[in-house]
Amino acid sequence: MSGRSLLRLALAPPLLALALAGCGGGAKPDLRLSGTDLDIYTSLPMRGPLRGLAAETLGAERLALAQDGGRVGRYRVRLIALDASTPGLGRSDPGQISLNARQAAQDPRTVAYLGELATGTSAISIPLTNEAGILQVSPLDTAMALTSASVEIAGSPERYYPKLKDNGRTFARVAPSDRGAADALLAAMRRDGVRRLALMTDEDPSGRALATELTAKAPAAGIAVAIRQEVDEQGPLDTGAVAQVLALHPDAVLDTTVARPGAAVLWRALAAGDPTLELYAPVSLADQEFVADLGAAAALAHVAAPAPRAGGPAARAFARAFAARYGYAPSPAARYGYEAMRGVLTAIRRAEQPARDGLVTRAGVVRAYFHTKVRESALGAYAIERSGDTTLRDWSTFDVAQGRFQIGDPLPRGGSGTLLSRAPSAAPRPAAGARTRSRARAAGSAAPAGRS
């Protein structure tokens, strides 16, 4: 089983998810990790739209390990990089992610697993690493159901932890949950004068959860949700669905559908039907192939994504070290990969100190990581909560400029080109609705009948 069918299985009723987890390794997590070698696995999509970000993330993880000399206490630590994508799918493949997590679970020297990158794909690997009692830390998977309850996914988040009673929570992340994405999107919509909103969703559970969260918060922001329209992620453009949305004359559309080859077709159709629409999306559509295919719709595009805080001393030190090692300036998003590895190495060190024989256990590393409290890091000060979430809450919305999701000046030479390649600028924003009106004038067309 591979592709989206496997992802749907992991997100199906809990018993099926537990059956999937049963395919994992059978290592007992409380056994000491004997010997002097430890393995940390990383699972990143080295093909497809996230390949640039994946390469930077891997580089940042390797840098963090190199700065410790590849050792923690008595242990020599090896980073094993696995590709989460396949040539056939050309991007993160749930079937390959399952194989990656199983390989890590069956390795008796595995102490931690860094992954996944694409939103929601950790739903595949968490049950496998949890069964083996292995600490899993994701740099950038923001799906809220992995750590907190979602009405769209029954039994979340407990369903992802088949050995919850024995091993507890074993998944954490250094990027904020996309529960904060709803607030960032609503703030951007208010900035842009949006009062009537249409939602486009499909079978993707992470997108549906975000749509539900935003719907609940929209009235307090003075925004009415006019329609929630379902589309087929695998099918051709649904012209009927587009017509239904446009007939209600919304000010904006939020597309929470999963990243797919036809996503840009939908946005182009919406922009052609109403060139004054503002178009919004979550981080799952942070896809350079998607951006390149937007055409005129690019001028209307906004995407929400985690945004590291402005660089402090630790962030600047990381940037200098990364540039010295790889020859180009890292994107702010690379900090998440760096901090994921730094946190794991610190947890191993803390787990080793109280061990009577000096040998760490997987359970001890998990406990140590969940007590993480960092005063200064490349991401700023943060702690890991009992749920596995970080105390970082920073999200921003990014617009399209020069064919990329960004705000501010052009990307530094060598940057990954993803929407996370630039932190938000402090430039003043236009008055509410100003850009919509200017875009309408630039397009040479008036607002459709019925629009305010």
C-alpha positions in Angstrom: 0.0 0.0 0.0 1.4 3.4 -0.9 0.5 7.0 -1.7 -2.5 8.8 -0.4 -4.4 5.5 0.3 -1.9 4.8 3.1 -2.2 8.3 4.5 -6.0 7.9 4.6 -5.6 4.6 6.4 -3.5 6.3 9.1 -6.2 9.0 9.4 -9.1 6.5 9.3 -10.9 5.0 12.4 -8.5 4.4 15.2 -8.4 0.6 15.0 -7.1 0.8 11.4 -4.4 3.2 12.5 -3.4 0.8 15.3 -3.3 -2.0 12.8 -0.9 0.1 10.7 1.3 0.7 13.7 1.5 -3.0 14.4 3.8 -3.3 11.4 6.6 -1.5 13.3 9.6 -2.7 15.2 9.2 -4.6 18.4 12.1 -3.1 20.4 11.4 -2.6 24.1 12.0 1.1 24.7 13.2 0.7 28.3 16.1 -1.5 27.4 19.4 0.4 27.6 21.0 1.4 24.3 24.1 -0.7 24.6 27.4 0.1 23.0 28.8 3.5 22.2 27.0 4.3 18.9 23.6 5.9 18.6 21.6 6.6 15.4 19.4 9.5 14.7 17.2 9.2 11.6 15.9 12.1 9.5 13.1 11.8 7.0 12.9 14.6 4.4 11.4 14.9 0.9 14.4 15.3 -1.4 12.2 15.5 -4.5 9.3 17.8 -5.3 8.3 21.3 -4.2 9.8 21.0 -0.7 13.2 19.7 -1.9 15.0 23.1 -1.4 13.6 23.4 2.2 14.5 19.7 2.8 18.1 20.2 1.7 18.5 23.2 4.0 16.9 21.4 6.9 19.2 18.4 6.4 22.2 20.8 6.2 21.1 22.5 9.4 20.7 19.2 11.2 24.2 18.1 10.1 25.6 21.4 11.2 24.2 21.0 14.7 25.7 17.5 15.0 29.0 18.6 13.7 29.2 21.5 16.2 29.1 18.8 18.9 31.8 16.8 17.2 29.4 14.1 16.3 29.4 13.0 20.0 27.3 13.2 23.1 29.1 12.1 26.3 30.4 8.6 25.7 28.4 8.1 22.5 29.3 8.6 18.9 26.1 9.8 17.1 25.4 9.1 13.5 22.8 10.9 11.4 21.1 8.7 8.9 19.3 10.7 6.2 16.3 9.0 4.5 14.3 10.3 1.5 10.6 10.7 2.3 9.8 11.1 -1.4 9.7 8.7 -4.3 10.4 9.2 -8.1 6.9 8.0 -8.9 5.0 10.5 -6.7 7.7 13.2 -7.0 7.0 14.5 -3.5 6.5 13.2 0.1 5.1 9.7 -0.3 3.2 8.2 2.7 4.4 4.7 1.7 8.0 5.7 1.8 7.5 7.5 5.1 6.2 4.3 6.5 9.3 2.4 5.3 11.5 5.1 6.8 9.9 5.0 10.2 9.9 1.2 10.2 13.6 1.2 9.4 14.3 3.5 12.3 12.1 1.4 14.7 13.9 -1.8 13.8 17.4 -0.3 14.3 18.4 -1.2 17.9 20.7 1.8 18.0 18.0 4.4 17.1 17.7 7.1 19.8 15.6 9.6 17.8 13.8 10.3 14.6 13.6 13.8 13.0 10.6 14.2 10.7 8.3 14.8 8.9 8.3 18.0 6.9 5.1 18.0 4.9 2.0 19.0 6.8 0.1 16.0 8.2 2.5 13.3 7.1 3.8 12.6 10.6 0.5 10.8 11.0 2.2 7.9 9.2 5.4 7.8 11.2 4.2 8.6 14.7 2.5 5.3 15.4 5.6 3.4 14.3 8.0 5.4 16.4 5.7 5.5 19.4 5.4 1.7 19.4 9.1 1.5 19.5 9.4 4.2 22.2 11.5 6.4 20.0 11.5 10.2 20.4 10.2 11.9 17.2 10.8 15.6 16.6 9.4 17.3 13.6 11.0 20.5 12.3 7.9 21.8 10.4 4.8 19.5 10.5 2.2 21.9 11.9 -0.9 19.6 11.7 -2.8 20.4 15.0 -4.4 16.9 15.3 -1.0 15.3 16.0 -0.8 17.0 19.4 -4.4 18.2 20.3 -8.0 17.1 19.7 -9.6 17.9 16.3 -13.3 17.5 15.7 -12.4 16.5 12.1 -10.2 13.5 13.2 -11.9 11.2 15.7 -9.8 10.1 18.6 -7.0 12.6 17.9 -4.3 12.9 19.1 -4.4 9.7 21.1 -5.1 7.6 18.0 -1.5 8.2 16.8 0.0 6.7 20.0 -0.7 2.9 20.0 1.6 2.5 23.0 0.4 5.6 24.8 -0.1 3.7 28.1 3.4 2.3 28.1 5.5 4.9 26.3 3.4 8.1 26.7 3.7 10.9 24.1 6.8 10.5 22.0 6.2 13.1 19.3 7.1 16.8 19.6 7.8 19.7 17.2 9.7 22.9 17.2 7.4 24.7 14.8 4.0 25.9 16.2 0.8 24.0 15.6 -1.3 25.3 12.8 -4.0 26.2 15.3 -2.2 29.5 15.2 -2.6 29.6 11.4 -6.3 30.4 11.8 -5.4 33.6 13.8 -2.8 34.7 11.3 -5.1 34.2 8.3 -8.0 36.0 10.0 -5.6 38.9 10.9 -4.5 39.1 7.3 -8.1 39.0 6.1 -9.1 41.9 8.4 -6.1 43.8 7.1 -7.3 43.3 3.6 -10.9 44.3 4.3 -12.5 40.9 4.0 -16.0 40.6 5.3 -17.4 37.6 3.4 -15.3 34.5 3.1 -15.7 31.2 1.1 -13.9 28.1 2.1 -12.7 25.4 -0.2 -11.9 22.0 1.4 -11.4 18.4 0.3 -10.6 15.1 2.1 -7.4 16.3 3.6 -8.0 16.1 7.4 -5.4 18.8 8.3 -7.1 21.2 5.9 -10.5 20.4 7.1 -9.4 20.9 10.7 -8.0 24.3 9.9 -11.2 25.2 8.1 -13.3 24.2 11.1 -11.0 26.2 13.5 -11.2 29.3 11.3 -15.0 29.0 10.9 -15.4 29.0 14.7 -13.2 32.1 15.1 -14.3 34.1 12.1 -17.4 35.8 13.7 -15.2 37.4 16.4 -13.1 38.9 13.6 -16.1 40.3 11.9 -16.0 37.9 9.0 -18.9 35.8 7.8 -18.3 32.4 6.2 -20.6 32.4 3.2 -20.0 28.8 2.0 -17.8 25.8 2.7 -17.4 24.1 -0.7 -16.0 20.6 -1.1 -13.8 19.7 -4.1 -12.3 16.5 -5.4 -8.5 16.7 -4.8 -7.8 14.2 -7.5 -10.4 15.2 -10.1 -10.4 17.9 -12.8 -11.4 21.5 -12.1 -15.0 21.5 -10.7 -16.5 24.4 -12.6 -19.7 23.9 -10.8 -18.1 24.4 -7.4 -16.3 27.5 -8.7 -19.5 28.9 -10.0 -21.3 28.3 -6.6 -18.6 30.2 -4.8 -18.5 33.1 -7.2 -22.3 33.4 -7.2 -22.1 34.3 -3.5 -19.7 37.2 -4.2 -17.3 36.7 -1.3 -14.5 39.1 -0.7 -12.0 36.2 -0.4 -11.5 32.4 -0.7 -9.5 30.3 1.7 -8.3 27.1 0.0 -7.4 24.4 2.6 -7.2 21.6 0.1 -4.1 19.4 0.1 -1.2 20.4 -2.2 -1.9 18.8 -5.6 -1.1 19.4 -9.3 -4.5 21.0 -10.0 -4.4 23.5 -7.2 -3.2 26.4 -9.3 -6.0 25.6 -11.9 -8.6 26.3 -9.2 -7.0 29.6 -8.2 -6.7 30.7 -11.8 -10.4 30.0 -12.3 -11.4 31.9 -9.2 -9.2 34.9 -10.2 -10.6 34.9 -13.7 -14.2 34.8 -12.4 -13.5 37.7 -10.0 -10.1 39.5 -10.3 -10.8 41.4 -7.0 -10.9 38.2 -4.8 -8.2 37.8 -2.2 -7.0 34.2 -2.2 -5.6 32.6 1.0 -4.1 29.2 1.8 -2.3 27.4 4.7 1.3 26.2 4.6 0.3 23.0 2.8 0.2 25.1 -0.4 3.7 26.5 0.2 4.7 25.0 -3.1 6.9 26.8 -5.7 5.4 24.7 -8.5 2.0 25.9 -7.4 3.2 29.5 -7.3 4.9 29.3 -10.7 1.6 28.2 -12.3 -0.7 30.8 -10.7 -0.5 33.4 -13.5 -2.6 36.5 -12.7 -3.8 34.9 -9.5 -0.4 35.4 -8.0 -1.2 39.0 -7.3 -4.1 37.9 -5.1 -2.2 35.1 -3.2 -1.5 34.9 0.6 -0.2 31.9 2.5 0.1 31.5 6.2 3.3 29.9 7.6 5.4 29.6 10.8 7.7 32.6 11.0 10.8 32.5 13.2 11.3 35.6 15.3 13.8 38.2 14.3 17.3 36.9 14.8 19.0 37.2 18.1 22.6 36.3 18.9 21.9 32.5 18.6 20.2 33.0 15.2 23.0 35.2 13.9 25.6 32.6 15.1 23.7 29.9 13.3 23.5 31.9 10.1 27.2 32.6 10.2 28.1 28.9 10.8 25.7 27.7 8.1 27.1 30.1 5.5 30.7 29.2 6.4 29.9 25.5 6.0 27.7 25.6 2.9 28.6 28.8 1.1 25.2 30.6 1.2 22.9 32.2 3.7 20.2 29.9 5.2 16.6 30.8 5.1 14.9 31.5 8.5 13.1 28.2 8.1 16.4 26.3 8.4 16.5 27.3 12.0 13.7 24.8 12.7 15.9 21.9 11.5 18.9 23.1 13.4 16.9 23.5 16.6 15.3 20.0 16.2 18.7 18.4 16.2 20.1 20.6 19.0 17.1 19.7 21.2 17.6 16.0 20.6 21.3 16.1 21.4 20.6 18.1 24.6 18.0 15.5 25.6 20.5 12.6 25.1 23.1 14.5 27.2 20.5 15.1 30.0 19.4 11.4 29.8 22.9 10.2 30.2 23.8 12.2 33.3 21.5 10.4 35.8 22.0 6.9 34.3 23.8 4.7 36.9 25.8 2.8 34.3 26.1 5.7 31.8 23.8 4.0 29.3 20.8 6.0 28.1 17.4 4.5 27.3 14.9 5.6 24.7 12.4 6.4 27.4 14.9 8.5 29.2 15.6 10.5 26.1 11.9 11.1 25.6 11.4 12.2 29.2 14.4 14.6 28.9 13.2 16.1 25.7 9.7 16.8 27.1 11.4 18.8 29.8 13.1 21.1 27.3 13.3 24.7 28.4 15.6 26.9 26.3 16.4 30.5 27.2 18.3 31.2 24.0 18.2 29.4 20.7 18.1 30.1 17.0 14.3 30.3 17.4 14.3 32.4 20.5 13.3 31.2 24.0 10.9 28.3 24.1 9.8 25.2 26.0 8.2 21.9 25.0 4.7 21.4 26.5 3.3 18.1 27.7 1.4 17.8 24.5 4.6 17.9 22.4 3.9 21.4 21.2 6.4 24.2 21.4 5.5 27.4 23.3 6.5 29.3 20.1 3.3 30.7 18.6 4.6 32.9 15.7 2.8 32.8 12.4 2.7 35.3 9.5 1.1 35.6 6.1 3.3 35.8 3.0 2.4 37.3 -0.4 3.7 36.4 -3.8 6.4 38.7 -5.2 8.7 38.0 -8.1 7.2 34.6 -8.4 7.9 33.5 -4.8 6.1 33.6 -1.5 7.9 36.3 0.4 7.7 39.7 2.0 10.5 42.3 1.7 13.6 42.3 -0.5 14.5 39.5 -3.0 15.8 36.2 -1.5 19.5 36.0 -0.6 21.6 34.1 -3.2 21.4 30.4 -2.5 18.1 30.6 -0.6 15.6 27.8 -0.9 12.9 29.9 -2.6 10.1 28.6 -0.4 7.6 30.9 1.3 9.6 30.4 4.5 12.7 31.9 2.9 12.0 35.3 4.3 10.8 36.5 7.7 8.0 39.1 7.7 9.2 42.6 7.2 8.2 45.5 9.4 7.0 47.5 6.4 3.6 49.2 7.0 0.6 47.4 5.5 -1.9 49.1 3.1 -5.2 50.2 4.5 -7.9 47.6 4.6 -9.2 46.9 1.1 -6.7 49.2 -0.6 -4.9 46.4 -2.4 -8.1 44.9 -3.6 -9.3 48.2 -5.1 -5.9 48.8 -6.7 -5.8 45.3 -8.2 -9.3 45.8 -9.6 -8.2 49.0 -11.3 -5.0 47.4 -12.6 -7.0 44.5 -14.0 -9.3 47.0 -15.7 -12.5 45.4 -14.4 -15.1 46.5 -12.0 -16.3 44.3 -9.1 -19.0 41.8 -10.0 -22.6 42.8 -9.4 -23.6 42.4 -5.8 -20.2 43.0 -4.4 -19.9 45.8 -1.8 
